[in-house]
Each structure stands twice: as structure tokens, then as C-alpha cells.
């Protein structure tokens, strides 16, 4: 569900914020998001909760393995907003919490 990141502000989830997000979700992305058009074209947008996947399977191998050839051949290009060294992990969390990223935030050993 788009806009669901608004459910959490700061370090805690907020029930009133979640309810407001749900109430406005049909209108939250207009006019650029053409939900009915996407459905009519049999297209979709989805997300995966990788933590739940990890909990269920114990690894991400089944998800990652099919992607490796596309990455190696340059067909898949991940969008990385920013890379932080491990010792700056708190900065990476702040970067995400402040919604400054477009793409993934990576911790580099």
C-alpha cells in the first residue's frame, strides 16, 4: 500500500496517523498515480517485507539467486540513495527516518 510509511513517525507507530493515512490513501497520490489505469493495463506495483521472508525461510537465497545473472550482466541496476560505512549506521537510520532517500540506503563494511 503506497503511503504506508506515514504510519510511523519518529520511533513509534501512531494509531491516529495510521487511520488518517488509510482515510486519505485513495487520494494521496493523485494526480500522478493512475491506479485504475495501471489495473486496466494489467500492471502492478508491489513490495516485499524481507524481514518476514527471512523469518519464514531463514535466508534470502530464493529471492536473491534469480537476480544475480541480471546484476552481473548489467540488466538490473539497483537505485542506491546513499552508502554509509558501518560506523555511521546511526546516520543511515536518521537519513531514512528523515525521508531523505530515494532508493536504498546501504551499509558498507
C-alpha distances in whole Angstrom, upper triangle without the diagonal:
4,6,6,9,11,11,14,17,20,21,19,16,17,16,17,15,12,13,14,10,9,13,12,8,10,12,11,11,14,17,16,13,14,12,15,17,14,14,18,19,17,15,11,9,8,8,11,12,16,17,16,18,21,21,22,24,25,25,22,25,24,21,23,26,25,24,27,29,27,27,31,31,29,27,24,24,21,20,22,22,24,26,28,31,31,33,30,27,27,27,24,22,23,22,19,19,20,17,20,19,17,17,18,21,23,26,29,32
4,5,8,9,11,13,16,19,20,19,17,17,17,17,14,12,14,13,10,10,13,11,7,10,11,8,8,12,14,13,10,12,11,14,16,14,15,18,19,18,15,12,9,9,10,13,14,17,19,19,20,23,24,24,26,27,26,24,27,25,22,24,27,26,24,28,29,27,27,30,31,28,26,23,22,20,18,20,19,22,25,26,30,30,32,29,26,26,25,22,21,21,20,17,17,18,14,17,16,14,15,17,19,22,25,28,32
4,5,6,8,11,12,16,17,16,14,14,15,15,11,10,12,11,7,9,11,9,7,10,10,7,8,12,14,14,12,15,14,17,19,17,18,22,22,22,19,16,13,13,12,15,15,18,19,20,22,24,25,26,28,29,28,26,29,28,25,26,29,29,27,30,32,29,29,32,33,30,29,25,24,22,19,20,19,22,24,26,29,29,31,28,25,24,23,21,19,19,18,15,14,15,12,15,15,14,15,17,19,22,25,28,31
4,5,6,8,11,14,15,14,11,12,12,13,10,8,10,11,7,8,11,11,9,12,13,11,12,15,18,17,15,18,16,19,21,19,20,23,24,23,20,17,14,12,11,13,13,16,17,17,19,21,22,23,25,26,25,24,27,26,23,25,28,28,26,29,32,30,29,33,34,31,30,26,25,22,20,21,20,22,24,25,28,28,29,27,24,23,23,20,18,18,18,14,14,15,13,16,16,16,16,17,19,22,24,27,30
4,5,6,8,11,12,12,10,11,13,14,10,9,13,12,9,11,14,13,12,15,16,12,13,17,20,18,17,20,19,22,24,22,23,26,26,25,22,19,15,14,12,14,13,16,16,17,19,21,21,23,25,25,25,23,26,26,23,24,28,28,26,29,31,29,28,31,33,30,29,25,24,21,19,19,17,19,21,22,25,24,26,23,20,19,19,17,14,15,14,11,10,12,10,13,13,13,14,15,16,19,21,25,27
4,5,7,10,12,11,9,9,11,11,7,7,10,9,7,10,12,11,11,14,14,11,13,16,19,19,17,20,19,23,25,23,24,27,28,27,25,21,18,17,16,17,16,19,19,20,23,24,24,26,28,29,28,27,30,30,27,28,32,32,30,32,35,33,31,35,36,33,32,29,27,24,22,21,20,21,24,24,27,27,28,25,22,21,20,19,16,15,15,12,11,12,10,14,15,15,17,18,18,22,24,27,30
4,7,10,11,9,6,6,8,9,6,5,8,9,7,9,12,12,11,15,16,13,16,19,22,22,20,23,21,24,26,25,25,29,29,28,26,22,19,18,16,17,16,19,18,18,21,23,23,24,27,28,28,26,30,30,27,28,32,32,31,33,36,34,33,36,38,35,34,31,29,26,24,24,22,24,26,26,28,27,29,26,23,21,22,20,17,17,18,14,12,14,13,17,17,18,19,20,20,23,25,28,31
4,7,7,6,4,6,9,10,8,8,11,12,10,13,15,15,15,19,19,16,18,22,24,24,22,25,24,27,29,27,28,32,32,31,28,25,21,20,17,18,16,18,17,18,21,22,22,24,27,27,27,26,29,30,27,28,32,32,31,33,36,34,33,36,38,35,34,31,29,25,24,23,21,22,23,23,26,25,25,23,20,18,19,17,14,14,15,12,9,12,12,15,16,18,19,18,18,21,22,26,28
4,6,6,6,7,11,11,8,10,13,13,12,15,17,17,17,21,20,17,19,23,25,25,24,27,26,29,31,29,30,34,34,33,31,27,24,22,20,21,19,21,20,21,24,25,25,27,30,29,29,28,32,32,30,30,34,35,33,35,38,36,34,37,39,36,36,32,30,27,24,23,21,21,23,23,25,24,25,22,19,17,17,16,13,12,14,12,8,10,11,14,16,18,19,19,19,22,23,26,29
4,6,8,10,13,14,12,13,17,16,16,19,21,20,20,24,24,21,22,26,28,27,27,30,29,33,34,32,34,37,37,36,33,30,26,25,22,22,20,22,20,22,25,25,25,28,30,29,29,28,32,33,30,31,34,35,33,35,38,36,34,38,39,37,36,33,31,27,25,23,20,20,22,21,23,22,22,19,17,14,14,14,11,10,12,11,7,9,11,14,16,19,20,19,18,20,21,25,27
4,7,10,13,15,13,14,18,18,17,20,22,22,22,26,26,23,25,28,31,30,29,32,31,34,36,34,35,38,38,37,34,30,27,25,22,22,19,20,18,20,23,23,22,25,28,27,27,26,30,31,29,30,33,35,33,34,38,36,34,37,39,37,37,33,31,27,25,24,22,21,22,21,22,21,21,18,16,13,15,14,11,11,13,12,9,11,13,16,17,20,21,20,18,20,20,24,25
4,6,10,12,11,11,15,16,15,17,20,20,20,24,25,22,24,28,30,30,28,31,30,33,35,33,33,37,38,36,33,30,27,24,22,21,18,20,18,19,23,23,22,25,27,27,27,27,31,32,29,30,34,35,34,36,39,37,36,39,41,39,38,34,33,29,27,26,24,24,25,24,26,24,24,22,19,17,18,18,14,14,17,14,11,14,15,19,20,22,23,22,21,23,23,27,28
4,7,9,8,8,11,13,12,14,16,17,17,21,22,19,22,25,28,28,26,28,27,30,32,30,30,34,35,33,31,27,24,22,20,20,17,19,18,18,22,22,21,24,27,27,27,27,30,31,28,30,34,34,33,35,38,37,35,39,41,38,37,34,32,29,27,26,25,25,26,26,28,26,27,25,22,20,21,20,16,16,18,15,13,15,16,19,20,22,23,22,21,24,25,28,30
4,6,5,6,9,10,10,12,14,15,16,20,20,18,21,24,27,27,26,28,27,29,32,30,31,34,35,34,32,28,25,23,22,22,20,23,21,21,25,26,25,27,30,30,31,30,34,34,31,33,37,37,36,38,41,39,38,42,43,41,40,36,35,31,29,29,27,28,29,29,31,30,30,28,25,22,23,23,19,19,20,18,15,17,17,21,22,24,25,24,24,27,28,32,34
4,5,5,6,9,10,11,12,14,15,18,20,18,21,24,27,27,26,28,26,28,31,30,30,33,35,33,31,28,25,24,22,23,21,24,22,22,25,27,25,27,30,31,32,31,35,34,32,34,38,38,37,40,42,41,40,43,45,43,41,38,36,33,31,31,29,31,32,32,34,33,33,31,28,26,27,26,22,22,24,21,18,20,20,24,25,26,27,27,27,30,31,35,37
4,5,5,6,9,10,11,12,14,17,18,17,20,22,25,26,25,27,25,28,31,30,30,33,35,34,32,29,26,25,24,25,23,26,25,25,28,30,29,30,34,34,35,34,38,37,35,36,40,40,39,42,44,42,41,45,46,44,42,39,38,34,32,32,30,32,33,33,36,35,35,33,30,28,28,27,24,23,24,22,19,20,20,24,25,26,28,28,28,31,33,36,39
4,5,5,6,9,10,11,12,15,16,14,17,20,22,23,22,24,23,26,28,27,28,31,32,31,29,26,23,22,21,22,21,24,23,23,27,28,28,29,32,33,33,32,35,35,32,34,38,38,36,39,41,39,38,42,43,40,39,36,34,31,29,28,26,28,30,30,33,32,33,30,27,25,25,24,21,20,21,19,16,17,16,20,21,23,24,25,25,28,30,33,36
4,5,5,6,9,10,10,14,15,13,16,19,22,23,21,23,21,24,26,25,25,28,30,29,27,23,21,19,18,20,18,22,21,21,24,26,25,26,29,30,30,29,33,32,30,31,35,35,34,37,39,37,36,40,41,39,37,34,33,30,28,28,26,28,30,30,33,32,33,30,27,26,26,25,21,21,22,19,17,18,17,21,22,22,23,24,24,27,29,33,35
4,5,5,6,9,10,13,14,13,17,19,22,23,21,23,21,23,26,25,25,28,30,29,27,24,22,21,21,22,21,25,24,23,26,29,28,29,32,33,33,32,36,35,32,34,38,38,36,39,42,40,39,43,44,42,40,36,36,33,31,31,30,31,34,34,37,36,37,34,31,29,30,28,25,25,25,22,20,21,20,24,25,25,26,27,28,31,33,37,39
4,5,5,6,8,11,12,11,14,16,19,21,19,21,20,22,25,25,25,28,29,29,27,24,22,22,21,23,23,26,26,26,28,30,30,31,34,35,35,34,37,36,33,35,39,38,37,40,42,40,39,43,44,41,39,36,35,32,30,30,28,30,33,33,36,36,37,34,31,29,29,28,25,24,24,22,19,20,19,22,23,24,26,26,28,31,33,37,39
4,5,5,6,9,10,8,12,14,17,18,16,18,17,20,22,21,22,25,26,26,24,21,19,18,18,20,19,23,23,23,25,28,28,28,31,32,32,30,34,33,30,32,35,35,33,36,39,36,35,39,40,37,36,32,31,28,26,27,25,27,30,31,34,33,34,32,29,27,27,25,23,22,22,19,17,18,16,20,20,21,22,23,24,28,30,34,36
4,6,5,8,10,10,13,15,18,19,16,18,16,18,21,20,20,23,25,24,23,20,18,17,18,19,19,23,23,22,25,27,27,28,30,32,32,30,34,32,30,32,35,34,33,37,39,36,36,40,41,38,36,33,32,30,28,29,28,30,32,33,36,35,37,34,31,30,30,28,25,25,25,22,20,21,20,23,23,23,24,25,27,30,32,36,38
4,6,8,9,9,13,14,17,19,17,18,16,18,21,21,21,24,26,26,24,22,20,20,21,23,23,27,27,26,29,31,31,31,34,36,36,34,37,36,33,35,39,38,36,40,42,39,39,43,43,41,39,36,35,32,31,31,30,32,35,36,39,39,40,37,34,33,32,31,28,28,27,25,23,23,22,25,25,25,27,28,30,33,35,39,42
4,6,5,6,9,11,14,15,14,15,14,17,19,19,20,22,24,24,23,20,19,19,20,23,23,27,27,27,29,32,32,32,35,36,36,34,37,36,33,34,38,37,35,38,40,38,37,41,41,39,37,34,33,30,28,29,28,30,33,34,38,37,39,36,33,32,31,29,27,26,26,23,21,21,20,23,23,23,24,26,28,31,34,37,40
4,5,5,8,10,13,14,11,13,11,14,17,16,16,19,21,21,19,17,15,15,16,19,20,23,25,24,26,29,29,29,32,33,33,31,34,32,29,31,34,33,32,35,37,34,34,38,38,36,33,30,30,27,25,27,26,28,31,33,36,36,37,34,32,31,30,28,26,25,25,22,21,21,19,21,21,20,22,24,26,29,32,35,38
4,6,8,8,11,12,10,11,9,11,14,14,14,17,19,19,18,16,15,16,18,21,22,26,27,26,28,31,31,31,34,36,35,33,35,34,30,33,36,34,33,36,38,35,35,39,39,36,34,31,31,29,27,29,28,31,34,35,39,39,41,38,35,34,33,31,29,29,28,25,24,24,22,24,24,22,24,26,28,32,34,38,41
4,6,6,8,11,9,11,10,12,15,15,16,18,20,21,20,18,17,18,20,23,24,28,29,29,30,33,34,34,36,38,37,34,37,36,33,34,37,36,34,37,39,36,36,40,39,37,34,32,31,29,27,29,27,30,33,35,38,39,40,37,35,34,33,31,29,28,27,24,24,23,21,23,23,22,24,26,28,32,35,38,41
4,6,9,10,9,11,11,14,16,16,17,20,21,22,20,17,16,17,18,21,22,25,27,27,28,31,32,32,34,36,35,32,35,34,30,32,35,34,32,35,37,34,33,37,37,34,32,29,28,26,24,25,24,27,30,31,35,35,37,33,31,30,29,27,25,25,23,21,20,19,17,19,19,18,20,23,25,28,31,34,38
4,6,6,5,8,9,12,13,13,15,18,18,19,17,15,14,15,17,20,22,25,27,27,28,31,32,32,34,35,34,31,34,33,29,30,33,32,30,33,34,31,31,35,34,31,29,27,26,24,22,23,22,25,28,30,34,35,36,33,31,30,29,27,25,25,23,21,21,20,17,19,18,16,18,21,24,27,30,33,37
3,5,5,7,9,11,12,13,15,17,18,19,18,16,16,18,20,24,25,28,30,30,31,34,35,36,37,39,37,34,37,35,32,33,36,34,32,35,36,33,33,37,36,33,31,29,28,26,24,26,25,28,32,34,37,38,40,37,35,34,32,30,29,28,26,24,24,23,20,22,21,19,21,24,27,30,34,37,40
4,6,7,10,12,12,13,16,17,17,19,18,17,17,19,22,25,27,30,32,32,33,36,37,38,39,41,39,36,38,37,33,34,37,35,33,36,37,33,33,37,36,33,31,29,28,27,24,27,25,29,32,35,38,39,41,38,36,36,34,31,31,30,28,26,26,25,21,23,22,20,22,25,28,31,35,38,41
4,6,9,12,11,12,15,16,16,18,16,15,14,17,19,23,25,28,30,31,31,34,35,36,37,38,36,33,35,34,30,31,34,32,29,32,33,30,30,33,32,29,27,25,24,23,21,23,22,26,29,32,36,37,39,35,34,34,32,29,29,28,26,24,24,23,20,21,20,17,19,22,25,28,32,35,38
4,6,9,9,9,11,13,14,15,13,12,11,14,16,20,22,25,28,28,28,31,32,33,34,35,34,31,33,31,28,29,32,29,27,31,31,28,28,32,31,29,26,24,23,22,20,23,22,26,29,32,35,36,38,35,33,33,31,29,28,28,26,23,24,23,20,21,20,17,18,21,24,28,31,34,37
4,6,5,6,9,10,11,12,11,11,12,15,18,22,24,27,30,29,29,33,34,34,35,37,35,32,34,32,29,30,33,30,28,32,32,29,30,33,32,30,27,25,25,24,23,26,26,29,32,35,38,39,42,39,36,36,35,32,31,31,29,27,27,27,23,25,23,21,21,24,28,31,34,37,40
4,5,5,6,9,10,11,10,9,10,13,16,19,22,25,27,27,27,30,31,31,32,35,33,30,32,30,27,29,31,29,27,31,32,29,30,33,32,30,27,25,25,24,23,26,26,30,32,35,38,39,41,38,36,36,35,32,31,31,29,26,27,27,24,25,24,21,22,24,27,30,34,36,40
4,5,5,6,9,10,10,10,12,15,19,22,25,28,30,29,29,33,34,33,34,37,36,33,34,32,29,31,33,31,30,33,34,31,32,35,34,32,29,28,28,27,27,30,30,33,36,39,42,42,45,42,40,40,39,36,35,35,33,30,31,31,27,29,28,25,25,28,31,34,37,40,43
4,5,5,6,9,9,10,12,16,19,23,26,28,31,30,30,34,35,34,35,38,36,33,34,32,29,30,32,30,28,32,32,29,30,34,32,30,27,26,26,26,25,29,29,33,35,38,41,42,45,42,40,40,39,36,35,36,33,30,32,31,28,29,27,24,25,27,31,33,37,39,43
4,5,5,6,5,6,9,12,16,19,22,25,28,27,27,30,32,31,32,34,32,29,30,28,25,27,29,26,25,28,28,25,27,30,29,27,24,22,23,23,23,26,26,30,32,35,39,39,42,39,37,38,36,33,33,33,31,28,29,30,26,27,25,22,22,24,28,30,34,36,40
4,5,5,6,7,10,13,16,19,22,25,28,27,26,30,31,30,31,34,32,29,31,28,25,27,29,26,26,30,30,27,29,32,31,29,26,25,26,25,25,28,29,33,35,38,41,41,44,41,39,39,38,35,34,35,33,30,31,32,28,30,28,25,24,27,30,32,36,38,41
4,5,8,10,13,16,20,23,26,29,32,30,30,33,35,33,34,37,35,32,33,31,28,30,32,29,28,32,31,29,31,34,32,31,27,26,28,28,28,31,32,35,38,41,44,44,47,45,42,43,42,38,38,39,36,33,35,35,31,33,31,27,27,30,33,35,39,41,44
4,5,9,12,15,19,22,25,28,31,30,29,32,34,33,33,36,34,31,31,29,26,28,29,26,25,29,28,25,27,31,29,28,24,23,25,25,25,29,30,33,36,39,42,43,46,43,41,42,41,37,37,38,35,32,34,34,31,32,29,26,25,28,31,34,37,39,42
4,7,11,13,17,19,23,25,28,27,26,29,31,29,30,33,31,28,29,26,23,25,27,23,23,27,27,24,26,29,28,27,23,22,24,24,25,28,29,33,35,38,41,41,44,42,40,41,40,36,36,37,35,32,33,34,30,31,29,26,25,27,30,32,36,38,41
4,7,10,14,17,20,22,25,25,24,27,29,28,28,30,29,25,26,24,21,23,24,21,20,24,24,21,23,26,25,24,20,19,21,21,21,24,26,29,31,34,37,38,41,38,36,37,36,33,32,33,31,28,30,31,27,28,25,22,21,23,27,29,32,34,37
4,7,10,13,17,19,22,21,20,24,26,25,25,28,26,23,24,22,19,21,23,20,19,23,24,21,22,26,25,24,20,19,20,19,19,22,23,27,29,32,34,35,38,36,33,34,33,30,29,30,28,25,27,27,24,25,23,20,19,20,24,26,29,32,35
4,7,11,14,16,19,19,18,21,23,23,24,26,24,21,22,20,17,19,21,19,18,22,23,20,21,24,24,22,20,17,18,16,16,19,20,23,25,28,31,31,34,32,29,30,29,26,25,27,24,21,23,24,20,22,19,16,15,17,20,23,26,28,32
4,7,10,13,16,15,15,18,20,19,20,22,21,18,20,18,15,17,19,18,17,20,22,20,20,24,24,23,20,17,18,16,16,19,20,23,24,27,29,29,32,30,27,28,28,24,23,25,23,20,21,23,20,21,19,17,15,16,19,21,24,27,30
4,7,9,12,12,12,15,17,17,17,19,18,15,17,16,13,15,18,17,16,19,21,19,19,23,24,22,20,17,17,15,15,17,18,20,22,24,26,26,29,27,24,25,25,21,20,22,21,17,19,21,18,20,17,15,13,13,16,18,21,24,26
4,6,9,9,8,11,13,13,14,15,14,12,14,13,10,12,16,16,15,18,21,19,19,23,24,23,21,18,18,16,16,18,19,21,22,23,25,24,27,26,23,24,24,21,20,22,21,18,19,22,19,21,18,17,15,14,16,17,20,22,25
4,6,6,6,9,10,11,13,14,13,11,15,14,12,14,17,18,17,20,23,22,21,24,26,25,24,20,20,17,18,18,19,21,21,22,24,23,25,24,21,22,23,19,18,20,20,16,18,21,18,21,18,18,16,14,16,17,18,21,23
4,5,5,6,9,10,10,11,9,8,11,11,9,11,14,15,15,17,20,20,19,22,24,23,22,19,19,16,17,17,19,20,19,20,22,20,23,23,19,21,22,18,17,21,20,17,19,22,20,21,19,18,16,13,15,15,16,19,21
4,5,5,6,9,10,10,10,9,13,14,12,14,17,19,18,20,24,23,22,25,27,27,26,22,22,19,20,19,21,21,20,21,22,20,22,22,18,20,21,18,17,20,20,17,18,22,20,22,20,20,18,15,16,16,16,19,20
4,5,5,6,9,10,10,10,14,14,13,15,18,19,19,22,25,25,24,27,29,28,27,24,24,21,22,22,24,24,24,24,25,23,26,26,22,23,25,22,20,23,23,20,21,24,23,25,23,23,21,18,19,19,20,23,24
4,5,5,6,8,8,7,10,10,9,12,14,16,16,18,22,22,21,24,26,26,25,22,23,20,21,22,24,24,24,25,26,24,27,27,23,25,26,23,22,25,25,21,23,26,24,26,23,23,20,18,19,19,20,22,24
4,5,5,5,5,6,9,10,10,12,14,16,17,18,22,22,21,24,26,26,26,22,23,20,22,22,24,24,23,23,23,21,25,25,21,23,25,22,21,24,24,21,23,26,25,26,24,24,21,18,19,18,18,20,21
4,6,6,8,10,13,13,13,15,18,20,21,22,26,26,25,28,30,30,29,26,27,24,25,25,26,27,26,26,26,23,26,26,23,24,26,23,22,25,26,23,24,27,26,28,26,26,24,21,22,21,21,23,24
4,6,8,10,12,12,13,15,17,19,20,22,25,26,25,28,30,30,29,26,27,25,26,27,28,29,28,28,29,27,30,30,26,28,30,27,25,28,29,26,27,30,29,31,28,28,25,23,24,23,24,26,26
4,6,7,9,9,11,13,14,16,18,19,22,23,23,25,28,28,27,25,26,24,26,26,28,29,27,28,28,26,29,30,26,28,30,27,26,29,29,26,28,31,30,31,29,28,25,23,24,23,23,25,25
4,7,9,10,12,13,15,17,18,19,23,24,23,25,28,28,28,25,26,24,26,25,27,27,26,26,26,23,26,27,24,26,28,25,24,28,28,26,27,30,29,31,28,28,25,22,23,21,21,22,22
4,6,8,9,10,11,14,15,16,19,20,19,21,24,24,24,21,22,20,23,22,25,25,23,23,23,21,25,25,22,25,27,23,23,27,27,24,26,29,28,29,26,26,23,20,20,19,19,20,20
4,6,5,6,8,11,11,13,16,17,16,18,21,21,21,18,19,17,19,19,22,22,21,22,22,21,25,25,22,24,26,22,22,26,25,22,25,28,26,27,23,23,20,17,18,17,17,19,19
4,5,5,6,9,10,10,14,15,15,16,19,20,20,17,19,17,20,21,24,24,23,24,24,23,27,27,24,27,28,25,25,29,28,25,28,31,29,29,26,25,22,19,20,19,19,20,20
4,6,6,7,10,11,14,15,15,17,19,20,19,17,19,18,21,22,25,26,25,27,27,26,30,30,27,30,31,27,27,30,29,27,29,32,30,30,27,26,22,20,22,21,22,23,24
4,6,7,7,10,13,13,13,16,18,18,17,14,16,15,18,19,22,23,22,24,25,24,28,28,25,27,28,24,24,28,26,24,26,29,26,27,23,22,19,17,19,18,20,21,22
4,6,5,7,10,11,10,12,15,15,15,12,14,13,16,17,20,21,20,22,23,22,26,26,23,26,27,23,24,27,25,23,26,28,26,26,23,21,18,16,17,16,18,18,20
4,5,6,8,10,10,12,14,15,15,13,15,15,19,20,23,24,23,25,25,25,29,29,27,30,30,26,27,30,29,27,30,32,30,30,26,25,21,19,21,19,21,21,22
4,6,7,8,10,11,13,14,13,11,14,15,18,20,23,25,24,27,27,27,31,31,29,32,32,28,29,32,30,28,31,33,30,30,26,24,21,20,22,21,23,23,24
4,6,5,6,9,10,11,10,8,11,11,15,16,20,21,21,23,25,25,29,28,26,29,29,25,26,29,27,25,28,30,27,27,23,21,17,16,19,18,20,20,22
4,5,5,6,9,10,10,9,11,12,16,17,21,21,20,23,24,24,28,28,26,29,29,26,27,30,28,26,30,31,29,28,24,23,19,18,20,18,20,19,20
4,5,5,6,8,8,9,12,13,17,19,23,24,23,26,27,27,31,31,29,33,32,29,30,33,31,29,33,34,31,30,27,25,21,20,22,21,23,22,24
4,5,5,6,5,5,9,11,14,17,20,22,22,25,26,27,31,30,29,32,31,27,29,31,29,27,31,32,29,28,24,22,18,18,21,20,22,22,24
4,5,5,6,5,7,8,12,14,18,19,18,21,22,24,27,27,25,29,28,24,26,29,26,25,28,29,27,25,22,20,16,16,18,16,19,18,20
4,6,8,8,10,12,15,17,20,21,20,23,24,25,29,28,27,31,30,27,29,31,29,28,31,32,30,29,25,23,20,19,21,19,21,19,21
4,6,8,10,13,16,18,22,23,22,26,27,28,32,31,30,33,32,29,31,33,31,29,33,34,31,30,26,24,21,20,23,21,24,22,24
4,5,6,10,13,15,18,20,20,23,25,27,30,29,28,31,30,26,29,31,28,27,30,31,28,26,23,20,18,18,20,19,22,21,23
4,6,10,13,16,19,21,21,25,27,28,32,31,29,32,31,27,29,31,28,27,30,31,28,26,23,20,17,18,21,20,23,23,25
4,6,10,12,16,18,18,22,24,25,29,27,26,29,27,24,26,28,25,23,27,27,24,23,20,17,14,14,17,17,20,20,23
4,6,9,12,15,15,19,21,23,26,25,24,26,24,21,23,25,22,21,24,25,22,20,17,14,11,12,14,14,18,18,21
4,6,10,12,12,16,18,20,23,21,20,23,21,18,19,21,18,17,21,21,18,17,13,11,8,8,11,11,14,15,18
4,6,9,11,15,18,19,22,20,19,21,19,16,17,19,16,14,18,18,15,14,10,8,5,6,9,10,14,15,19
4,6,7,11,14,16,19,16,15,18,16,12,15,16,13,12,16,16,14,12,9,8,5,5,6,7,11,12,16
4,7,10,14,16,18,15,14,16,13,10,13,13,10,10,13,13,11,9,5,5,5,5,6,8,11,13,17
4,7,10,13,14,12,12,13,11,8,11,12,9,10,14,13,12,10,7,9,8,7,5,6,9,10,14
4,7,10,12,10,10,12,10,8,12,13,11,12,15,16,15,13,11,12,11,9,6,5,6,7,10
4,6,8,6,7,9,8,6,10,11,10,12,15,15,16,14,12,15,14,11,8,6,5,6,9
4,5,5,7,10,10,9,12,14,13,15,18,19,19,17,16,18,17,14,11,8,6,5,6
4,5,5,9,10,9,11,14,14,15,17,19,20,19,18,20,18,15,12,9,6,6,6
4,6,8,9,10,12,14,14,16,18,19,21,20,19,22,21,18,14,12,9,9,9
4,5,5,7,9,10,11,13,14,16,17,16,16,19,18,16,12,11,8,10,10
4,5,5,6,9,10,11,12,14,16,15,15,18,17,14,10,9,7,9,11
4,5,5,6,9,10,10,12,14,14,15,18,18,15,12,12,10,13,14
4,5,5,6,9,10,10,12,11,12,16,16,14,11,11,10,13,15
4,5,5,6,9,10,11,10,10,13,13,10,7,8,8,11,13
4,5,5,6,9,10,10,11,14,14,12,9,10,10,14,16
4,5,5,6,8,9,10,14,15,13,11,13,13,16,19
4,6,5,6,6,7,11,12,11,8,11,12,15,18
4,5,5,6,6,9,10,9,7,11,12,16,19
4,5,8,9,12,13,13,11,14,15,19,21
4,5,8,11,14,14,12,16,17,20,23
4,6,8,11,11,11,15,17,20,23
4,7,10,11,10,13,16,19,22
4,6,7,7,11,14,16,20
4,7,9,12,15,18,22
4,7,10,13,16,19
4,6,10,12,16
4,7,10,13
4,6,10
4,7
4
